[in-house]
Structures are given as structure tokens and as C-alpha cells.
Amino acid sequence: MDNQERSTKKRKVAERDSKKPEATTIAKSPVGKKKNTLKKTANGPKSPKAKSEKSERTDKPLVETEKQDDVQEVAIAVSDVTLSTPKVFSDLNLTPEIQKSISAIGYAELKGIQSSAIPALLTGKDVVVTSDAGSGKSTAALISSISLLQSKRFRPRSGTGVIILTPTREVAHQFLGVATELLEDAPQSAGIVTDQANFRAEAEKLTRGINLLIATPSQLLEHLKKTLAFSVKGLHTIILDDCERLMDTKTQESVKQILELLPKKKQIVLLTSTESSVAEGLPLKKPVTVRVEGTTSSEVVTDASRVQGYVMVPTDKRFILLFSFVKKFQKKKVIVVTSSTAAAKAYGDILNAMDLPVSQMHGKQNSKINASNLVEFNEAEQGTLICTDAVYQTLEAPKVDWIVQYDPPENPTRYISRIGTSTAKSVIFLQPTEAGFIDYLKEAGVTPEEFDFSNRQLAAVQLNLRKLVAKNYAIHCEAKDAFRSHLKNYTSHILPSVFSVKALDLVQVSKSFGFDVPPRVEVGEPEAKEEKWKMTYGPATSGLQGVKRRRGITG
């Protein structure tokens, strides 16, 4: 009887359970697909409240990812603000040390991209951050990197833990300026290696240990090959800033070699301004893509209602037209963009010496002076700021009346990136031999109109420019350096069919810098001399494999 009763009781329980409705949960669909599928579960559904409480208890990252996708996307709309989105830096899971530094500098509120980028960067996964210039993505990457170094208790003897790769020296110095401020009272070290710097001095600093290293590709590659005491065994992250430029034809091979010489297990972060295929060919592992939804720079630039144009100016009259333009719009806010630090400094000092006040921002000024000039310019109702392209890319969409592209950009993508989401009028100076660049712009969907000018509109300042350059030794040297940089940009331009150094009339070019006769300058670097003192740091190697063996890198 006992066995019969037990069997009867089990049968009744089974029948009762079979009458309960089956619990379901909605499975997440792959990113980019709208379809949802239903999955059966044995434990029943969880209430939204319980799920929310669990998320808060476990400090779940604000960025969710889909593991089954090769590329994971995280999108944040600028206009959508939810309770789960951090609004200030103190809401983020950063170290107390970096939080203190952020507060001391005066950073408070997060920009749209930073609230989603920093949590993604802190996960340690490969990340691609896409947003317009000046959106704060570089600052987000820098702050995340320093927080990482501090959380892992890096010290100079630990070697390099984070590398930030930049396309130009100017951008590298901008990074170093901000990094130095953030690390002012911290035991971690920051340093820089860039083109045309003292290789021996850099090698000595690398030997002592630089935790956060900011570098340009060619110089970093040389140190990886020849500075044997440069330790990267503990490297955690490498950040490719302005990835579009790093992956152009001039530096792409150097970047790929650098990634191959670094430890295989590392986080790779790409910072880009455009939705492009910059990640192709790079060893990314299921990267998280962070981007800002909303109006992009390309949408603004291709807007037909926007005032943007170009002016065909004779080579010898480029500076005269710039002077006349700035003088005419003294009561407006104008930004003048140059391609080199030398040009920004030379023309800035020349305009000031000719009683036409302008502010300057470039790599030959320290970060505090640049920051002070920017604050003054932003607060002023009128004035002119002359800066390099590299510095301009770090500015948040400036509220100005005119953007003057004194030196043409490398390509249409760079043109769009320069203009950004600013609604200012823009004009680009082109020489008659560079008319082909307009065709490239039109192919990219940009249709600038041609602006005309007459000689009567030009100020008669050529003689004053020539006398100033001849009599003022400092300005003479600056003008000569700017002339050299101008020629160097043409020799390495990625559109040689349009911007050809052979097509330049050097006599006419020199007049735009205040010279009657072209000064003698060395455009290229002396290869033999460079190799002589660089090779003292390591023996000859048989390619990358030999370097990898010496550094103990496998794979």
C-alpha cells in the first residue's frame, strides 16, 4: 500500500506541473537585426525590477555587446538621455587618482561619445570609436588609459603599458600636454617619441621606463627595432588616433609592422572621424564599435545650403590674400588652418608684427598657452585664430563666422573632417595648378562654389612683408622653416597628381613667404647621417622576425 500511495502522489504532482504555462524569455537578436526569437526556459521569467537590481549589484557595464557578432555596435543618440547613461566623470568606474586629476583640471560633464566610449574602453576589448573631430574621443581614450595604468599599479620600471600612436608631432605634443596634467601627482610616467627628435635622448628615457608613450609611427618603429632596453612586454593597449591618416599610404606599412612587433595579447583601439574601412587589415578581435548617432560632418558639408567655396589665387599672392581677408573680417570670428606648425607660427608672428592681431595654437607652444589662447578666442566676440590642422582637429565644433583653409587638406575626407559640424562659412585657397582637387571634392558629394576677387581688393603689403622678413632675424628663420615645410608637404602628398612639387614655381612660392629668391633648404632627411647614430642602439637584424626573436615575441 505504501508503494501504491507514493506512486499516486508522484503522478498527481506531475499532472499539476504539466498544467503550468511554459515561461519564455526574449533572446537578443544580433546587432542590426530587428527580429526577436523566443526561447523556452525552465526557471520562469524574471521581473524587470529584479533584473534591474541585479544589474546595479553587479555593476554591469553600461555598454552591452553581442558575442556572436564579428563586430559589436554600441550606438548612443545625442538627443536621447537615459537614466543609465553617465553624465559626469564621477559616474564612471575610474580610479580615485584619475578622478581627482579630472576634477583638478576642471573636467566635469561628459560629452556624448565619452559616456559610451569610456565604459567600452575599460572592458579591455578591442574598440573602434567613431565621431567627429572635437567630440572628445581622444580625451576619453587618454583618461581610460591612465585609469588602466593606475589600476594595474604601473611604475616606470614596469615598462610601457599604453602606446598612443598619432600621425603628426603636433598631435603627439597635444596628447602629452594633457597627459602631463592628468599625471601631475601620479607615480606613472608619460613620454613622447616623434620624428625629427633626438633619438639618443628618447632612447635613454625609454630605458628608464615610460608607462604612457605617445609616438609617431616611423620613430616608434625605429625604437622597437634598435632600442633594446625599450620594454613593451607588459603592454596592455595601443591606441591609433586619427586612424584614417595613420592608415594612409605613407604610414600604413609602419603601423602594421608596429602591431606585429608588439605582444600578441593586447587591446587595440581605433579613433576615427568617418565611417570608413580603416579596420580592414588590422588584427582586431571582435571589436566593439562606439559611435554617436545624429548629424555627421559629411551631412553638414554636403548640405547644398551651406556657404563653402574656393578661390584660385596666384602662388605669389597667397599671403597678400590672407592678410586682406583677415583685415576685412576683423569684426568677425575667423579660424585660419595651416598644414604645418612652422606655417602657423610664421604667419601668426608676421600678421601680429604687421599690426593685425591674431591668436595662435600650434605644437611650438606649450599646452597651457594654447589652452589660454583658445579660451580667450572662444569668449571673444571677434578675432582671428591661426592654428595647424592637427590642433584644429582637437577643437569642438567652433562657433565662428569663417573657416579659412589656407593650406589644402590631404584629401576630401580630410576636408570634410576639417569643416566638421560647424555651420561657419568656409573657403579654401588653391593655386591654379591645383584645380583638380575640386573634382575630388565633387566625387565626395561636396560642391563648393568659386569665389572671385580683384587685385583692387588686395592690400599692398608685399613690400612690407619682404622688409619684415629681411630685417627681423627671428621671423626670417620662421619664414624659411615654413617654406621648407611647405615644400616637404608637397613631396609627400597622397594626391601627387594634383599637389605636385614639380609643378610649383619656387620663385613665386618664396614670395608668399617674404623672399625674393628661394632660400636654400633641405627638404628630405639625411639618411646616412640618421642611420649612423641610430644604429648604435642595436645590431643589424634580419627583418621583423629577427626583431621579434630578440624581444621574445612569439606568433
C-alpha positions as CSV (number, residue, x, y, z in Angstrom):
1,M,0.0,0.0,0.0
2,D,2.8,2.4,0.9
3,N,4.4,2.0,-2.6
4,Q,1.0,2.5,-4.2
5,E,0.3,5.7,-2.3
6,R,3.7,7.1,-3.2
7,S,3.2,6.4,-6.9
8,T,-0.2,8.0,-6.8
9,K,1.2,11.2,-5.1
10,K,4.1,11.5,-7.7
11,R,1.6,11.1,-10.6
12,K,-0.6,13.9,-9.2
13,V,2.4,16.3,-8.8
14,A,3.5,15.6,-12.3
15,E,0.0,16.3,-13.7
16,R,-0.2,19.6,-11.7
17,D,3.2,20.8,-13.0
18,S,2.3,19.9,-16.6
19,K,-0.7,22.3,-16.5
20,K,1.6,25.3,-15.7
21,P,2.2,27.7,-18.6
22,E,5.7,27.5,-20.1
23,A,7.9,30.5,-19.2
24,T,9.6,32.4,-22.1
25,T,12.3,35.0,-22.5
26,I,13.1,37.2,-25.5
27,A,16.5,36.3,-26.8
28,K,18.7,39.2,-28.0
29,S,18.9,39.3,-31.8
30,P,22.2,40.1,-33.5
31,V,23.0,43.8,-33.6
32,G,21.5,45.4,-36.6
33,K,18.6,42.9,-36.9
34,K,15.1,43.7,-35.7
35,K,13.7,40.2,-35.5
36,N,13.3,38.7,-32.0
37,T,13.1,34.9,-31.3
38,L,11.5,33.2,-28.3
39,K,13.4,30.6,-26.2
40,K,11.9,28.3,-23.6
41,T,13.3,28.4,-20.1
42,A,12.8,26.1,-17.1
43,N,13.1,28.7,-14.4
44,G,10.4,31.1,-15.4
45,P,10.6,34.8,-16.2
46,K,12.4,37.3,-14.1
47,S,10.7,40.5,-13.2
48,P,12.2,43.8,-14.7
49,K,12.7,45.0,-11.2
50,A,14.8,42.0,-10.2
51,K,16.8,42.3,-13.4
52,S,17.5,46.0,-12.7
53,E,18.5,45.3,-9.1
54,K,20.9,42.6,-10.3
55,S,22.4,44.9,-12.8
56,E,23.1,47.5,-10.1
57,R,24.5,45.0,-7.7
58,T,27.0,43.5,-10.2
59,D,28.0,46.9,-11.6
60,K,27.1,45.7,-15.1
61,P,28.9,47.7,-17.8
62,L,26.7,50.4,-19.5
63,V,27.8,49.0,-22.8
64,E,26.2,45.7,-23.9
65,T,27.8,43.5,-26.6
66,E,26.8,40.6,-28.7
67,K,29.5,37.9,-28.6
68,Q,28.2,36.0,-31.7
69,D,28.9,39.0,-34.0
70,D,32.2,39.7,-35.5
71,V,31.7,43.5,-35.0
72,Q,29.7,44.7,-32.0
73,E,28.0,48.0,-32.2
74,V,27.2,50.4,-29.4
75,A,25.2,53.5,-30.5
76,I,24.2,56.4,-28.5
77,A,21.9,59.1,-29.8
78,V,23.0,62.6,-28.8
79,S,19.4,63.7,-28.2
80,D,18.5,60.6,-26.1
81,V,19.5,60.8,-22.4
82,T,18.5,57.9,-20.2
83,L,19.0,57.4,-16.5
84,S,21.5,54.6,-17.1
85,T,23.8,56.9,-19.2
86,P,26.6,58.6,-17.1
87,K,26.5,62.3,-17.3
88,V,29.6,63.3,-15.3
89,F,33.1,61.7,-14.9
90,S,32.4,60.8,-11.3
91,D,29.7,58.4,-12.5
92,L,32.4,56.2,-14.3
93,N,34.3,53.3,-12.9
94,L,37.7,55.2,-12.9
95,T,40.4,55.1,-10.3
96,P,40.3,57.7,-7.5
97,E,43.6,59.1,-8.7
98,I,42.4,60.0,-12.2
99,Q,39.1,61.2,-10.8
100,K,41.0,63.7,-8.6
101,S,43.1,64.8,-11.6
102,I,40.0,65.3,-13.8
103,S,38.4,67.4,-11.1
104,A,41.5,69.5,-10.7
105,I,41.7,70.2,-14.4
106,G,38.1,71.3,-14.5
107,Y,36.5,68.5,-16.5
108,A,33.0,67.8,-15.2
109,E,30.3,66.8,-17.7
110,L,30.8,64.1,-20.2
111,K,30.4,64.7,-23.9
112,G,28.0,62.3,-25.8
113,I,30.7,60.0,-27.1
114,Q,32.6,59.8,-23.8
115,S,29.7,58.4,-21.8
116,S,29.7,55.3,-24.0
117,A,33.3,55.2,-25.1
118,I,35.0,55.1,-21.7
119,P,33.0,52.1,-20.4
120,A,33.7,50.3,-23.6
121,L,37.5,51.1,-23.4
122,L,37.6,49.9,-19.8
123,T,36.4,46.4,-20.7
124,G,39.8,45.7,-22.3
125,K,38.3,44.6,-25.6
126,D,39.3,46.0,-29.0
127,V,37.2,49.1,-29.7
128,V,36.5,51.3,-32.7
129,V,35.3,54.8,-31.7
130,T,33.8,56.9,-34.5
131,S,32.8,60.5,-34.1
132,D,33.5,63.9,-35.5
133,A,36.6,65.9,-34.6
134,G,36.4,67.7,-31.3
135,S,33.8,65.3,-29.9
136,G,36.1,64.2,-27.0
137,K,37.0,60.7,-28.1
138,S,40.8,61.4,-27.8
139,T,40.3,62.6,-24.2
140,A,38.1,59.6,-23.4
141,A,40.9,57.2,-24.7
142,L,43.6,59.1,-22.7
143,I,41.6,59.1,-19.4
144,S,40.8,55.4,-19.8
145,S,44.4,54.6,-20.5
146,I,45.7,56.4,-17.4
147,S,43.0,54.8,-15.2
148,L,44.2,51.4,-16.5
149,L,47.8,52.1,-15.7
150,Q,46.9,53.2,-12.2
151,S,44.6,50.2,-11.6
152,K,47.5,47.9,-12.5
153,R,49.9,49.9,-10.4
154,F,52.3,50.6,-13.2
155,R,55.6,52.3,-12.3
156,P,58.5,53.4,-14.7
157,R,60.3,50.1,-14.0
158,S,57.2,48.3,-15.3
159,G,57.9,49.5,-18.9
160,T,55.4,50.7,-21.4
161,G,51.7,49.8,-20.7
162,V,49.9,52.0,-23.2
163,I,51.0,53.4,-26.6
164,I,49.1,56.2,-28.3
165,L,50.1,56.4,-32.0
166,T,49.5,59.8,-33.7
167,P,50.0,60.9,-37.3
168,T,51.9,64.1,-36.5
169,R,54.2,65.6,-33.9
170,E,51.7,68.4,-33.2
171,V,49.0,66.0,-32.1
172,A,51.6,64.0,-30.1
173,H,52.5,67.1,-28.2
174,Q,48.9,67.9,-27.6
175,F,48.4,64.5,-26.1
176,L,51.5,64.8,-23.9
177,G,50.3,68.2,-22.6
178,V,47.0,66.8,-21.4
179,A,48.6,63.6,-20.1
180,T,51.2,65.5,-18.1
181,E,48.4,67.5,-16.4
182,L,46.4,64.3,-15.6
183,L,49.6,62.6,-14.2
184,E,50.9,65.6,-12.3
185,D,50.8,63.9,-8.8
186,A,50.8,60.3,-10.0
187,P,53.8,57.8,-10.0
188,Q,53.1,56.8,-13.6
189,S,55.3,58.3,-16.3
190,A,54.4,59.8,-19.7
191,G,56.8,60.5,-22.6
192,I,57.0,61.1,-26.3
193,V,59.0,59.9,-29.3
194,T,58.5,61.7,-32.6
195,D,60.1,62.4,-35.9
196,Q,63.0,64.8,-36.1
197,A,63.6,64.5,-32.3
198,N,66.8,63.5,-30.6
199,F,66.9,59.7,-30.9
200,R,69.6,59.2,-28.2
201,A,67.7,61.3,-25.6
202,E,64.5,59.4,-26.4
203,A,66.2,56.0,-26.1
204,E,67.6,57.0,-22.7
205,K,64.1,57.9,-21.4
206,L,62.7,54.7,-22.8
207,T,65.4,52.8,-21.0
208,R,64.4,54.4,-17.7
209,G,60.7,53.5,-18.4
210,I,57.8,55.3,-19.9
211,N,54.4,53.9,-18.9
212,L,52.3,56.0,-21.3
213,L,54.1,56.5,-24.6
214,I,52.9,58.9,-27.3
215,A,54.6,58.4,-30.6
216,T,54.6,58.9,-34.4
217,P,54.8,55.7,-36.4
218,S,58.2,55.9,-38.0
219,Q,60.1,56.9,-34.8
220,L,58.3,54.3,-32.7
221,L,59.2,51.6,-35.3
222,E,62.9,52.6,-35.2
223,H,62.9,52.4,-31.4
224,L,61.2,49.0,-31.5
225,K,64.0,47.8,-33.8
226,K,67.0,49.4,-32.2
227,T,66.4,50.4,-28.6
228,L,66.9,47.1,-26.9
229,A,66.1,48.3,-23.4
230,F,62.7,49.6,-24.5
231,S,60.3,47.2,-22.7
232,V,56.9,46.5,-24.1
233,K,56.4,43.0,-22.6
234,G,53.7,44.4,-20.3
235,L,51.9,46.4,-23.0
236,H,48.1,46.3,-22.5
237,T,46.7,48.8,-25.0
238,I,47.7,50.6,-28.2
239,I,45.6,53.5,-29.4
240,L,45.6,54.6,-33.1
241,D,44.4,58.2,-33.0
242,D,43.1,59.7,-36.3
243,C,43.2,56.3,-37.8
244,E,42.3,57.4,-41.3
245,R,45.6,59.3,-41.6
246,L,47.7,56.6,-39.9
247,M,46.4,54.1,-42.4
248,D,47.1,56.2,-45.5
249,T,49.7,55.1,-48.0
250,K,52.5,57.0,-46.2
251,T,52.3,55.3,-42.8
252,Q,50.2,52.2,-43.2
253,E,53.1,49.8,-43.5
254,S,54.8,51.2,-40.5
255,V,51.7,50.8,-38.4
256,K,51.3,47.2,-39.5
257,Q,54.9,46.4,-38.6
258,I,54.5,48.1,-35.2
259,L,51.4,45.9,-34.4
260,E,53.4,42.8,-35.4
261,L,56.3,43.7,-33.2
262,L,54.2,44.3,-30.1
263,P,52.9,41.5,-27.8
264,K,50.1,39.5,-29.5
265,K,47.8,39.8,-26.5
266,K,46.9,43.5,-26.4
267,Q,43.9,45.8,-26.7
268,I,43.7,47.7,-30.0
269,V,41.7,51.0,-30.0
270,L,40.9,52.9,-33.2
271,L,39.8,56.5,-33.1
272,T,38.2,57.7,-36.4
273,S,36.2,60.6,-37.6
274,T,34.4,58.9,-40.6
275,E,32.5,55.7,-41.2
276,S,35.3,54.1,-43.3
277,S,37.0,50.8,-43.7
278,V,40.0,51.7,-41.5
279,A,39.8,48.5,-39.6
280,E,40.5,46.3,-42.7
281,G,43.8,44.5,-42.5
282,L,44.3,45.2,-38.8
283,P,44.4,42.3,-36.3
284,L,41.2,43.3,-34.4
285,K,39.4,40.6,-32.3
286,K,35.6,41.1,-32.4
287,P,35.8,44.9,-31.8
288,V,33.2,46.9,-30.1
289,T,32.1,49.8,-32.3
290,V,31.2,53.0,-30.4
291,R,29.6,55.8,-32.4
292,V,27.4,58.8,-32.0
293,E,24.1,58.9,-33.9
294,G,23.0,62.2,-35.2
295,T,24.2,64.8,-37.7
296,T,27.6,63.9,-39.1
297,S,30.2,66.2,-40.6
298,S,29.7,64.7,-44.0
299,E,26.0,65.5,-43.9
300,V,26.7,69.1,-42.9
301,V,29.4,69.6,-45.6
302,T,27.3,68.2,-48.4
303,D,24.4,70.4,-47.4
304,A,23.7,72.5,-50.5
305,S,22.5,75.4,-48.4
306,R,25.9,75.8,-46.7
307,V,28.2,78.6,-47.9
308,Q,31.5,77.0,-48.8
309,G,33.8,77.9,-51.7
310,Y,37.3,78.0,-53.1
311,V,39.5,80.8,-54.5
312,M,42.1,80.3,-57.2
313,V,44.9,82.6,-56.1
314,P,48.3,83.1,-57.8
315,T,51.1,81.5,-55.8
316,D,52.9,84.7,-55.0
317,K,49.7,86.4,-53.8
318,R,48.6,83.8,-51.2
319,F,49.8,85.7,-48.1
320,I,48.5,89.0,-49.5
321,L,45.0,87.5,-49.9
322,L,45.2,86.0,-46.4
323,F,46.2,89.4,-45.0
324,S,43.4,91.2,-46.9
325,F,40.8,88.6,-45.9
326,V,41.7,88.8,-42.2
327,K,41.7,92.6,-42.2
328,K,38.3,92.7,-44.0
329,F,36.7,90.4,-41.4
330,Q,38.4,91.9,-38.3
331,K,34.9,92.3,-36.7
332,K,34.1,88.6,-37.3
333,K,35.4,85.4,-35.8
334,V,37.8,83.6,-38.2
335,I,39.9,80.5,-37.9
336,V,42.8,80.0,-40.3
337,V,44.0,76.4,-40.8
338,T,47.6,75.6,-42.0
339,S,49.2,72.3,-42.7
340,S,52.3,72.7,-40.6
341,T,53.4,74.1,-37.2
342,A,56.1,76.2,-39.0
343,A,53.5,77.9,-41.2
344,A,51.1,78.6,-38.3
345,K,53.9,80.2,-36.2
346,A,55.5,82.2,-39.1
347,Y,52.2,83.6,-40.4
348,G,50.9,84.3,-36.9
349,D,54.0,86.2,-35.9
350,I,54.1,88.1,-39.3
351,L,50.4,89.1,-39.0
352,N,51.0,90.4,-35.4
353,A,54.1,92.2,-36.5
354,M,52.1,93.9,-39.2
355,D,49.6,95.2,-36.7
356,L,46.9,92.6,-37.5
357,P,46.4,90.9,-34.1
358,V,45.8,87.1,-34.3
359,S,45.9,84.3,-31.7
360,Q,48.0,81.1,-32.3
361,M,47.6,77.4,-31.5
362,H,50.3,75.0,-32.6
363,G,52.9,72.5,-31.4
364,K,55.6,75.1,-30.8
365,Q,53.6,76.5,-27.9
366,N,53.1,74.6,-24.7
367,S,49.6,73.3,-23.9
368,K,48.9,76.0,-21.3
369,I,49.4,78.8,-23.7
370,N,47.4,77.0,-26.4
371,A,44.6,76.4,-23.9
372,S,44.7,80.0,-22.7
373,N,44.5,81.3,-26.3
374,L,41.6,79.0,-27.1
375,V,39.6,80.2,-24.0
376,E,40.2,83.9,-24.9
377,F,39.2,83.2,-28.5
378,N,36.0,81.4,-27.6
379,E,35.0,84.1,-25.2
380,A,35.7,86.9,-27.6
381,E,33.0,88.2,-30.0
382,Q,35.5,88.8,-32.8
383,G,39.1,87.9,-33.7
384,T,41.2,85.5,-35.7
385,L,42.8,82.3,-34.6
386,I,45.5,80.7,-36.7
387,C,46.3,77.0,-36.0
388,T,47.6,73.8,-37.5
389,D,45.3,71.2,-39.0
390,A,46.4,68.8,-36.2
391,V,45.3,71.3,-33.5
392,Y,42.1,72.2,-35.3
393,Q,41.0,68.5,-35.3
394,T,41.0,68.6,-31.5
395,L,38.6,71.6,-31.3
396,E,34.9,71.1,-30.6
397,A,32.8,72.4,-33.5
398,P,33.9,76.0,-33.3
399,K,31.3,78.8,-33.3
400,V,32.9,81.1,-35.8
401,D,31.9,83.0,-38.9
402,W,34.6,81.8,-41.3
403,I,37.0,78.8,-41.6
404,V,39.9,79.6,-44.0
405,Q,41.8,76.6,-45.2
406,Y,45.0,78.4,-46.2
407,D,46.7,75.1,-47.0
408,P,44.6,72.5,-48.8
409,P,43.9,69.2,-46.9
410,E,45.3,65.8,-48.0
411,N,42.0,64.5,-49.5
412,P,38.2,65.1,-49.5
413,T,37.8,63.1,-46.3
414,R,40.2,65.4,-44.5
415,Y,38.3,68.4,-46.0
416,I,35.0,67.1,-44.5
417,S,36.7,66.4,-41.2
418,R,38.2,70.0,-41.1
419,I,34.8,71.6,-41.6
420,G,33.1,69.2,-39.1
421,T,29.6,70.0,-37.9
422,S,30.3,73.7,-37.7
423,T,27.9,75.9,-39.6
424,A,30.5,78.5,-40.4
425,K,31.2,79.7,-43.9
426,S,34.4,78.2,-45.4
427,V,36.9,78.9,-48.1
428,I,39.9,77.0,-49.3
429,F,42.9,78.7,-51.0
430,L,44.1,76.8,-54.1
431,Q,46.8,77.6,-56.7
432,P,45.9,77.4,-60.4
433,T,47.7,74.1,-60.8
434,E,45.6,72.5,-58.0
435,A,42.2,72.9,-59.7
436,G,41.9,69.1,-60.0
437,F,41.2,68.9,-56.2
438,I,37.7,70.3,-56.9
439,D,36.9,67.2,-58.9
440,Y,37.9,65.0,-55.9
441,L,35.6,67.1,-53.7
442,K,32.7,66.8,-56.2
443,E,33.1,63.0,-56.3
444,A,32.8,63.0,-52.5
445,G,29.5,65.0,-52.7
446,V,30.9,68.4,-51.9
447,T,30.2,71.1,-54.4
448,P,32.0,74.4,-53.3
449,E,31.5,77.5,-55.4
450,E,34.3,79.6,-56.8
451,F,34.9,82.9,-55.1
452,D,36.3,85.7,-57.2
453,F,38.5,88.6,-56.1
454,S,40.1,91.5,-57.9
455,N,43.6,92.9,-57.4
456,R,41.9,96.2,-56.2
457,Q,40.7,94.2,-53.1
458,L,44.2,93.2,-52.1
459,A,46.2,95.2,-49.6
460,A,49.6,96.5,-50.8
461,V,51.7,94.7,-48.2
462,Q,54.2,92.6,-50.3
463,L,56.9,95.2,-49.8
464,N,56.2,95.4,-46.0
465,L,56.4,91.6,-45.8
466,R,59.7,91.5,-47.7
467,K,61.2,94.1,-45.4
468,L,60.0,92.4,-42.3
469,V,61.4,89.0,-43.3
470,A,64.7,90.7,-44.3
471,K,65.2,92.7,-41.1
472,N,63.7,90.6,-38.4
473,Y,66.1,87.6,-37.9
474,A,63.6,85.5,-35.8
475,I,60.8,86.0,-38.4
476,H,63.3,85.3,-41.2
477,C,64.1,81.9,-39.7
478,E,60.4,81.2,-39.1
479,A,59.6,82.0,-42.7
480,K,62.4,79.9,-44.0
481,D,61.2,77.0,-41.9
482,A,57.7,77.5,-43.1
483,F,58.9,77.5,-46.7
484,R,60.7,74.2,-46.1
485,S,57.7,72.6,-44.5
486,H,55.5,73.8,-47.4
487,L,57.8,72.0,-50.0
488,K,58.0,68.9,-47.8
489,N,54.2,68.6,-47.7
490,Y,54.1,68.6,-51.5
491,T,56.9,66.0,-51.8
492,S,54.9,63.5,-49.6
493,H,51.3,64.4,-50.6
494,I,49.0,61.5,-51.2
495,L,47.5,63.2,-54.2
496,P,50.7,63.9,-56.3
497,S,48.7,64.2,-59.5
498,V,47.1,67.4,-58.0
499,F,49.7,68.6,-55.5
500,S,53.0,68.1,-57.3
501,V,56.2,69.7,-56.1
502,K,57.4,69.7,-59.7
503,A,54.5,72.0,-60.7
504,L,55.5,74.6,-58.2
505,D,57.2,77.8,-59.3
506,L,59.7,78.1,-56.4
507,V,60.3,81.8,-57.0
508,Q,56.6,82.6,-56.8
509,V,56.2,80.3,-53.7
510,S,59.1,82.0,-51.9
511,K,57.4,85.4,-52.4
512,S,54.4,84.3,-50.4
513,F,56.9,83.8,-47.5
514,G,58.6,87.2,-48.0
515,F,61.6,86.1,-50.1
516,D,62.6,87.4,-53.5
517,V,64.8,84.4,-54.1
518,P,64.0,80.9,-52.8
519,P,66.1,80.2,-49.7
520,R,68.3,77.1,-49.6
521,V,66.5,74.4,-47.5
522,E,66.9,70.7,-47.0
523,V,63.5,69.1,-47.7
524,G,64.5,65.5,-47.1
525,E,66.2,64.0,-44.1
526,P,69.9,62.9,-44.5
527,E,69.5,59.1,-44.4
528,A,73.2,58.2,-44.0
529,K,73.7,60.5,-41.0
530,E,70.5,59.3,-39.4
531,E,71.4,55.7,-39.7
532,K,74.9,56.4,-38.3
533,W,73.7,57.4,-34.8
534,K,70.6,55.4,-34.7
535,M,72.4,52.1,-35.3
536,T,74.4,52.4,-32.1
537,Y,71.5,51.0,-30.1
538,G,71.3,47.5,-31.6
539,P,72.9,45.2,-34.1
540,A,71.6,44.7,-37.6
541,T,68.5,42.4,-37.8
542,S,67.1,40.1,-40.4
543,G,63.8,41.8,-40.8
544,L,60.8,41.8,-38.4
545,Q,61.3,38.1,-37.4
546,G,64.8,38.9,-36.1
547,V,63.5,41.8,-34.0
548,K,60.7,39.6,-32.7
549,R,63.2,36.9,-31.6
550,R,65.3,39.5,-29.8
551,R,62.3,40.8,-28.0
552,G,61.0,37.4,-27.1
553,I,57.7,37.9,-29.1
554,T,56.1,34.7,-30.4
555,G,53.4,34.3,-33.0
